[in-house]
Amino acid sequence: MDALEILGLSDGAGEEEIRAAYLRKVKEHPPERSPEEFEKIRDAYETLRDPRRRMRALLLAGDPTVPLVSLLDGLPPLRRFVGPGPWLEVLKGK
């Protein structure tokens, strides 16, 4: 994603990391000295700060020929399948 590259962040950056990277980049490129670079940095920060804009940028940054599921590669699964054992025990208890 372009906004992440501008601020020098990885995909899983949290809000605190985004803010720290923004402040670091603003110190490097203040608006008085390099207004064009500052505008890019500000736009990247605004994109990453807003969850809706961040998700939109993530979805539009991907290759349109690749399935959307590929955007989730590398993320840990939310649930682990443990088999039918726990369910069968619950059903036997009745």
C-alpha positions, 0 to 999 in steps of 0.5 A: 500500500502506498500510504504504508510505504510513505510512512515506512510502516509494515502491514500490521502497524497499529495506531501508535506506530502510525502516529509515531511514524507520522511525527517522525516524517513531519520532523524530516519534512516540515511544511515550510521546507518541503510542502509537497512531501509534507502533503503526501505524508499528511494524506498517508496519515489520514488514510491510515488513521481512518479505518474505512479509508485504510480498508479501501486503500488495502482493497484497491492496492491489491492485484485485481486478478488475484482473489481477495482471500490472498489479502489475508495471507500471513494473518493468523486464523481467528479460530482453531478447529479442534475436531468434533470431540467437544461438541460430542461431549456436550451432546452426550451430557444431555 
